[in-house]
Amino acid sequence: LRVQNKKLYLATFAALLGPLSFGFVLGYSSPVIPELRKIDDPRLRLDSSQASWFGSVVTLGAAAGGVLGGYIVDKVGRKLSLMLCSIPYVFGYIVIISAQNVWMLYFGRMLTGLATGITSLVVPVYISEVSHPKVRGMLGSCVQLMVVTGILGAYVAGIRLKWRWLAVLCSFPSCIMLLFMSFMPETPRFLLNQSKRSEAIAALCFLRGPHADHAWECRQIEASVQEEGLNLSEFKNPSIYRPLLIGVALMFFQQVTGINAVMFYAETIFEDANFKDSRMASVVVGSIQVCFTALAAIIIDKTGRKVLLYISGIIMALSTALFGLYFKIILPDQNNSSNPDVWFILNSASPGTESSTSWLAVVSLGLFVAGFALGWGPIPWLVISEIFPLRAKGISSGACVLTNWIMAFLITKEFNDFIGFLTSYGTFWLFSAFCCLSVIFTAFYVPETKGQTLEQIEAYFRRS
């Protein structure tokens, strides 16, 4: 058992370097945007609109990466897809490091976003297909754990490093992933789907150890992969369209909680709310996220997916309502403002008001991040890696990742406009309403997948 676990964990770790890279991409904008807003070089200095594009253009690249990833994951396999996505990561950072104008910054962010979209699709699929049911929840949750670790790493490194050197550091995990993945096996399910039985047995031997019953597991997988190919007409089949609708809805709700708006602009929000050390405040937020995502990974195979989604949704609904209350208190005359810029609005707060109510912002943000990390952060990615039948996995996962990143782009890019249209407190109360809806959706539509094999989950959707 020890040999089996060591090798399975080694394969998982190699794949998890992808989400670590993904986290560095997401976290990069938070320390860099304030620096580039004040930089001396006018060619690189960002105004408010350019700053929002710098933060959000990565999500457009990721949406394209989701579509591309959905295609290549079924064509070239899970392992090679992960190795290939190292290329746009590295090239994207090279473009950023050598940037001479704002458009080069955008292009570099777009390339790293493309890699992020492929990674966010392929890694959960790889991990779910190499894992066995008793640890699949824990290992699947580690995807989000590595994402938030990468975000925290970018925040911490951003305290000391200038933006170019931070880009150099952020390129390292993807290079290491390329090296490690070259020694790891392809997933047995993909190999059997390609009629490579002897290679699938060898992969199972690596992942489960020499003493496991590889032939039995092969037969179980083969029973579910006999039907090859997928016609669009088959999406009329409930066993294919029901998990797809559930996956798309999970990704929609994950983003409309407002998490990316908060994380992309965490440091700027703290800075303009007159916190003495906005970068350290962002590090605290990132640390909370890492701790609670780790907690979710530890307990998910005992508590189940749905319980954590309920707890997470309720905590986020309460905390975003409190955040709205904070903005209502410090910005009582905001409706009279004709400027929708979040930085302008935060700076127009009444002098001295922040210091007396800043604890409310800290508590609200801390609660929100903890709640998200406990459920709605890791679990949607885990569930979409579990519920799709093998032949529909590429297309369905691609649709879910595309939904996630398009919603992330809309929320991140239009955050300023939401504040201008709905007021800042109205925006956070809208996020709170969506958190409540996410709990209701979980109760009625999300299946519990704890302890089940991927074949049993597939059979559940066929029966229902």
Secondary structure by P-SEA (a helix, b strand, c coil): caaaaaaaaaaaaaaaaaaaaaaaaaaccaaaaaaaaccccccccccaaaaaaaacaaaaaaaaaaaaaaaccccccaaaaaaaaaaaaaaaaaaaaacccaaaaaaaaaaaaaaaaaaaccaaaaaaaacccccaaaaaaaaaaaaaaaaaaaaaaaacccaaaaaaaaacaaaaaaaaaaaccccaaaaaaacaaaaaaaaaaaacccccaaaaaaaaaaaaacccccccccccccccaaaaaaaaaaaaaacccaaaaaaaaaaaaaaaaccccaaaaaaaaaaaaaaaaaaaaacccccccaaaaaaaaaaaaaaaaaaaaaaaaacccccccccccaaaaaaacccccccccaaaaaaaaaaaaaaaaaccccaaaaaaaccccccaaaaaaaaaaaaaaaaaaaaaaaaaaaaaaccaaaaaaaaaaaaaaaaaaaaccccccccccaaaaaaaaaac
